[in-house]
Structure formats: structure tokens, C-alpha cells
């Protein structure tokens, strides 16, 4: 972390992107990825080139939905953290109601 810049400055400059910085590295994650890759190889073995492209497009759409889910979850986590911090500080001010989605 550049100690000369605040977090807000780093966010503004696009230097902070949690999805790239937070990558699971547990044994469980590595095992799950190994299993996923083995299954993908097995599935692709019996596919034509056209079918493989279709599967790749499908996986891209699934990844996009997953990215949007993670983005929403991340934003809610940040909002929760800020609310917790503000309530903990007990500033005597009223917080806006939490949004119900």
C-alpha cells in the first residue's frame, strides 16, 4: 500500500480492485479448482468445436452473473461495515434506514 495516498485517492485512481486482490488460496479451494478442471476436460473431450464454443459462451454468461452477485454482496458488506462503525462510534446522529431489496 502506498502510504502517501489515502484509500479514497487509491479508489479514485483505480488502484484498488478487491476482486483481483482477494483470491482464495486454501487447500479446499485448490482441490475444488482441480476437480472443476478435471470435469471440464472430461466434458470437452466428447464435444465438437461448435459445442465447445457454446459451452465457453455459456460459462461466460454464468461468470457475468456471478460477478454481478459478488459486486452486490461486496457493496452490502461495505455498507454494513460503515453502519457498524458509525453505530460503534455512537455519534448521536440518525442513520438512514437500511435499504430492503
N, C-alpha and C positions, 0 to 999 in steps of 0.2 A: 504494500500500500504506500502510495506517495504521501508522506507526512505533510507536504506543503499544500495539499488540496483537501478541501472538505468533501464529505460524501456527496453533498449536493453538487459540487463542482464536478466530481468524477461522474456522477449520473448524467449531468448536462452534457458532458463531453463524450458520453457513450463508452466510458472506460469500465463501467460496472455492468455486467450481464450475468446474473446469478445462474441461469440455466447452463452456461458454459463453465462456470466455476464450481458448481456443485455436481459432482459426478460420483455415484455410488462406487465404492471400492471394496465392499465386503466380500468375503468368500461366498456368501449366499448369492450376491449379485453376479459375481463371476461365473458361478455354477449355472445360474439361470440363463445367462447370455450364451454359455457354451451349449446348453440344451437347446436354446432357441436356434442357434446357428446350425446345430446338427439336424433339427427338424426342417429348417429351411432348405438345407442341402438335399435332404431326402425328398422334399416336395418338388424342388426344382429338377431333380433327376428325371422325373417322368413327364416333364412339361415341354411343349413346343416353345419356340422362341416367342410366338404371339402370346401364349398363355403366361409365360414368364414376365413379359412386359405388362400384361394385365394385372398380375399379382403385384408387381412393383408399383404400378399406379394405385392399386388398392391400398397397399401399405403406406404410400404417401398420403392418401386421404386420411387414413387412420392416424398417422403421425400428426397431421394438422389438427385433427380433433383433440388428440392428446395434448398438443401444445397449447391449445385454447383452454382446455381444462386446467392445465398446470398454471397458466397465466392467471386465471381467475382465482385459483387456490392460493397462489403467491400473493396476489393483491389483497385477498381476505386476511391472510396471515399478517401482512404488514399493517392493515387496518386494526386488527386485533391487538397487535403489539403496541401500536401507538395509543390505542384506547387504554390498554393495561398500564402503560407508562403514565399517561395523563391522570388516570384514576389513582395510581400509586402515589403520585406527587401531591394529590389532594389539594389542587389549586382552588377549590371552591367555585369552579365555573361549571356551567352545564354543558355536557357533551351532546352533540346532535344524536338523535336516535340511530341505532344500527339499522342498516337497510335490510329489508326482508325480500329475498329474491325468490 
